[in-house]
């Protein structure tokens, strides 16, 4: 006779592919019930952007249908983004993961990646904030199609909202085209205010668009906001790789886990189906191998990416079926999965440390 416990017993054979533990031990299985020859249950993922959801579903179906008398399995899905466990005292409410998107140089599409990663996470059901920390070149308002903030409330700044997520940028506070000629202390103060004076609310993910380079802005942010991880965006060409390597080393020196490397503008797809490598090829993967970090994927050149940014309609929203949009969605899923793995491994080390 099949009962809820026998279902849980067979599900102990189903491993979460990224965390390498069974889904029962990870407390991902809830609400098991059996009616006639049908098993119903809920699976709670560690991120709504799980890239291996279909594999988990296939493994669960196979395990349960091996029980005598069971003909079908109904699975409902949920997601709970567990915090990385880091204390972020400057923020009024908790943030599960703070993920910085960085590059060693400008012009590689870092802001494009940050925007589309944030929008994808929000589309999948996560609570998302997008922080434009590029004080000298704030592009996020244009790329998100918003130009102003709501009125402050109770002495706190209220983020703008678009595509189901919250957005903050210095670009909302200066006239269009106005240069910010600031020294380090002023920049440091602005970044602190983005953390302490903004009503972010509770977020699963805060995506941070860092400025290019390895200077004051990056240092100020990482000193004030413990990061779950960083992502490096590069072009395939050698010069870009050299600068991206410096950005990656910056994360290493600041003890920030590197979630992976993204290669943007990898190739141009031609009408005959061939590819033109305008900026070389394979550089991002070479960089990832050199530093022993994950390679998250390549993004092809597509005019729709540029026009989406110019028009405030990110490509993952406006044209999600285009190859460039699909690449960005897959990269987002890998970033979310890596963040879950890093948080889980840190928690396990903490448990093992206490046990010893």
C-alpha positions in Angstrom: 0.0 0.0 0.0 1.5 3.3 -1.1 1.5 6.0 1.5 3.1 9.5 1.8 6.1 8.0 3.6 6.8 5.4 0.9 6.7 8.3 -1.7 9.2 10.2 0.4 11.4 7.1 0.6 11.7 6.7 -3.1 12.2 10.4 -3.6 15.4 10.1 -1.4 16.9 8.6 -4.6 16.3 11.9 -6.5 19.2 14.2 -6.3 19.1 18.0 -6.8 21.6 18.2 -9.7 23.4 21.4 -8.5 23.5 20.8 -4.8 24.2 17.0 -5.0 21.9 16.0 -2.2 18.5 14.3 -2.3 15.4 16.5 -2.6 13.9 15.1 0.6 16.9 15.9 2.8 16.9 19.4 1.2 13.2 19.8 2.3 12.2 20.5 -1.3 9.2 18.1 -1.1 5.9 19.2 0.5 2.2 18.3 0.6 2.4 14.7 -0.5 -1.0 13.1 -1.0 -2.4 10.0 -2.7 -5.8 9.6 -4.2 -6.6 6.3 -5.9 -3.6 5.8 -8.2 -2.5 9.4 -8.4 0.3 11.0 -6.3 0.2 14.8 -5.8 3.1 16.8 -4.3 4.8 20.2 -4.3 8.4 20.7 -5.1 10.0 23.9 -3.7 13.0 25.0 -5.8 15.9 27.1 -4.5 15.3 29.6 -7.2 12.4 30.3 -9.6 15.0 30.5 -12.3 16.2 26.9 -11.8 17.8 25.7 -15.1 17.4 22.0 -14.3 13.7 22.0 -13.3 12.8 19.6 -16.2 15.5 17.1 -15.1 14.1 17.2 -11.5 10.6 16.7 -12.8 11.7 13.7 -15.0 13.5 12.1 -12.1 10.6 12.5 -9.7 8.1 11.1 -12.2 10.3 8.1 -12.8 10.9 7.4 -9.1 7.2 7.6 -8.1 5.8 5.8 -11.1 8.0 2.8 -10.1 5.7 2.3 -7.0 3.1 -0.5 -7.4 -0.3 0.8 -8.3 0.7 4.4 -9.2 -0.3 5.5 -12.6 0.4 9.3 -12.6 2.0 12.1 -10.7 0.8 15.6 -10.3 3.6 18.1 -9.4 3.0 21.7 -8.4 6.0 24.0 -8.3 7.1 26.7 -5.9 10.4 28.4 -5.1 12.0 29.8 -2.0 15.2 31.8 -2.5 17.2 31.1 0.6 19.4 33.9 1.9 23.2 33.5 1.4 23.4 34.2 5.2 25.3 37.4 5.0 24.4 40.2 7.3 23.6 43.5 5.5 22.9 45.9 8.4 22.6 48.9 6.1 19.5 47.6 4.5 16.2 47.9 6.3 14.9 44.5 5.1 16.7 41.4 4.0 18.1 40.6 0.6 18.6 37.0 -0.3 21.4 37.5 -2.8 23.3 40.6 -3.8 25.0 39.9 -7.2 27.3 42.3 -8.9 27.7 42.4 -12.7 31.2 43.8 -13.5 33.8 44.2 -16.3 37.3 45.5 -16.5 36.5 48.0 -19.2 33.5 49.9 -20.6 31.6 49.1 -23.8 31.3 45.3 -23.3 27.6 45.2 -22.6 27.8 45.0 -18.8 24.7 47.1 -18.2 22.8 45.1 -20.9 23.6 41.9 -19.1 22.6 43.4 -15.7 19.3 44.7 -17.0 18.3 41.5 -18.8 19.3 39.3 -15.9 17.2 41.3 -13.5 14.2 41.4 -15.8 14.4 37.6 -16.4 14.5 36.9 -12.7 11.5 39.1 -12.1 9.6 37.4 -15.0 10.2 34.1 -13.3 8.6 35.3 -10.1 11.5 36.5 -8.0 11.4 39.8 -6.0 14.2 41.8 -7.7 16.0 45.1 -7.3 18.3 46.6 -9.8 21.0 49.1 -8.5 22.8 51.2 -10.9 26.2 51.8 -9.2 27.8 53.3 -12.3 27.8 56.8 -10.8 29.6 58.5 -13.7 27.7 56.8 -16.5 24.2 55.8 -15.3 22.4 54.1 -18.2 19.9 52.0 -16.4 17.0 54.5 -16.4 17.2 54.7 -20.2 17.5 50.9 -20.6 14.5 50.4 -18.3 12.3 53.1 -19.8 11.9 55.1 -16.6 13.0 58.7 -16.0 12.0 59.6 -12.5 11.5 58.4 -8.9 8.3 58.4 -6.9 8.0 61.0 -4.2 10.0 60.2 -1.0 8.1 58.7 1.9 9.0 59.2 5.5 12.3 60.6 4.6 13.3 57.6 2.5 13.8 57.3 -1.3 11.3 55.1 -3.1 12.7 53.1 -6.0 11.3 53.4 -9.5 9.5 50.3 -10.7 9.4 48.7 -14.1 9.0 45.1 -15.4 7.9 44.0 -11.9 11.1 45.1 -10.1 12.6 48.0 -8.2 15.2 50.3 -9.7 17.6 52.9 -8.3 20.1 55.1 -10.1 21.9 58.4 -9.7 20.5 59.1 -13.2 17.2 59.8 -11.6 18.7 62.7 -9.6 20.7 64.7 -12.2 19.7 66.5 -15.3 20.1 64.6 -18.6 23.7 65.0 -19.8 24.9 66.6 -16.6 28.4 65.3 -15.8 29.2 64.2 -12.2 32.6 65.6 -11.4 33.0 63.9 -8.0 35.9 62.8 -6.0 36.0 59.5 -4.1 34.3 60.6 -0.8 31.2 62.0 -2.7 30.9 58.8 -4.6 31.3 56.7 -1.5 28.5 58.8 0.2 26.2 58.3 -2.8 26.6 54.5 -2.8 26.0 54.4 1.0 22.8 56.3 0.5 21.6 53.9 -2.2 21.8 51.2 0.5 20.7 53.0 3.6 18.2 55.6 2.4 16.3 53.6 -0.2 13.1 51.6 0.6 14.0 48.4 -1.2 11.7 46.2 0.7 12.4 42.5 0.9 14.2 41.1 -2.1 15.2 37.7 -3.4 17.9 39.3 -5.6 19.6 42.7 -5.8 21.4 42.9 -9.1 24.1 45.6 -9.1 25.5 47.2 -12.3 29.0 48.1 -11.4 31.0 50.8 -13.3 33.9 49.6 -15.5 37.3 49.2 -13.9 38.4 48.5 -10.3 38.3 51.8 -8.6 36.5 53.8 -5.9 32.9 52.8 -6.8 33.7 49.1 -6.7 35.6 49.3 -3.5 32.9 51.4 -1.8 30.1 49.1 -2.7 31.9 45.9 -1.7 33.0 47.5 1.7 29.4 48.5 2.4 27.4 45.6 0.9 28.5 42.0 1.3 28.1 40.3 -2.1 26.8 36.8 -2.7 28.9 36.8 -5.9 30.1 38.6 -9.0 29.7 38.0 -12.7 32.3 39.2 -15.2 31.3 40.3 -18.7 33.8 40.4 -21.4 34.2 40.5 -25.2 36.2 37.7 -27.0 39.0 40.0 -28.0 42.4 39.9 -26.2 42.3 43.5 -24.9 38.9 43.0 -23.3 40.1 39.7 -21.7 43.0 41.5 -20.1 40.8 44.0 -18.5 38.1 41.5 -17.5 40.9 39.5 -15.8 41.6 42.5 -13.6 37.9 42.7 -12.7 37.9 39.0 -11.8 41.0 39.4 -9.7 39.3 42.3 -7.9 36.5 39.9 -6.8 39.1 37.4 -5.7 41.0 39.9 -3.6 37.8 41.1 -2.0 36.8 37.5 -1.2 33.7 37.7 -3.4 32.8 34.4 -5.1 33.0 34.6 -8.8 29.8 33.1 -10.2 31.1 33.0 -13.7 32.1 34.7 -16.9 29.8 35.9 -19.7 31.1 36.4 -23.2 29.1 39.2 -25.0 29.0 40.0 -28.7 30.5 36.6 -29.4 29.6 36.4 -33.1 27.3 37.8 -35.8 24.9 35.2 -37.3 24.9 35.7 -41.1 21.9 35.0 -43.4 23.5 31.8 -44.8 23.7 30.3 -41.3 27.4 30.9 -40.8 29.0 33.0 -38.1 31.3 36.0 -38.3 33.7 36.4 -35.3 34.0 40.2 -35.3 35.9 40.3 -32.0 37.7 37.0 -32.1 36.3 33.8 -30.5 36.4 31.7 -27.4 38.0 34.3 -25.2 35.5 34.2 -22.4 35.9 30.5 -22.0 39.6 30.8 -22.0 39.4 33.4 -19.2 37.1 31.2 -17.2 39.4 28.2 -17.5 42.4 30.3 -16.6 40.8 31.4 -13.3 39.0 28.1 -12.7 35.5 29.7 -12.6 32.3 28.7 -14.5 31.8 29.8 -18.1 28.1 30.9 -18.2 27.7 31.3 -21.9 27.9 33.5 -25.0 25.6 36.2 -26.3 25.5 36.8 -30.1 25.5 40.2 -31.7 21.9 41.3 -32.5 20.6 44.8 -33.3 17.5 44.0 -31.2 19.7 44.0 -28.1 20.8 47.5 -28.8 17.4 48.8 -29.8 15.8 47.2 -26.7 18.3 49.1 -24.5 17.7 52.4 -26.4 13.9 52.1 -26.2 13.6 50.9 -22.6 12.4 47.4 -23.7 15.0 44.8 -22.7 15.2 42.0 -25.3 14.2 39.2 -22.8 10.9 41.1 -22.5 10.3 42.4 -26.0 11.7 39.5 -28.1 12.2 36.6 -25.8 12.4 34.0 -28.6 15.4 35.6 -30.4 18.7 33.7 -29.9 20.3 36.6 -28.0 17.3 36.7 -25.6 17.4 32.9 -25.1 21.2 33.1 -24.4 20.5 35.8 -21.7 17.7 33.7 -20.2 20.0 30.7 -20.0 22.8 32.8 -18.5 20.4 34.1 -15.9 19.3 30.6 -14.9 23.0 29.6 -14.5 23.7 32.7 -12.4 20.7 31.9 -10.1 21.8 28.3 -9.8 25.4 29.2 -9.0 24.2 31.7 -6.3 22.2 28.9 -4.7 25.1 26.5 -4.8 27.5 29.1 -3.3 25.0 29.9 -0.5 24.4 26.2 0.2 28.1 25.4 0.3 28.7 28.2 2.7 25.9 27.0 4.9 27.3 23.4 4.9 30.8 24.7 5.9 29.2 26.6 8.8 27.3 23.4 9.9 30.5 21.3 9.6 32.5 23.9 11.5 30.0 23.9 14.4 30.0 20.1 14.4 33.8 20.1 14.7 
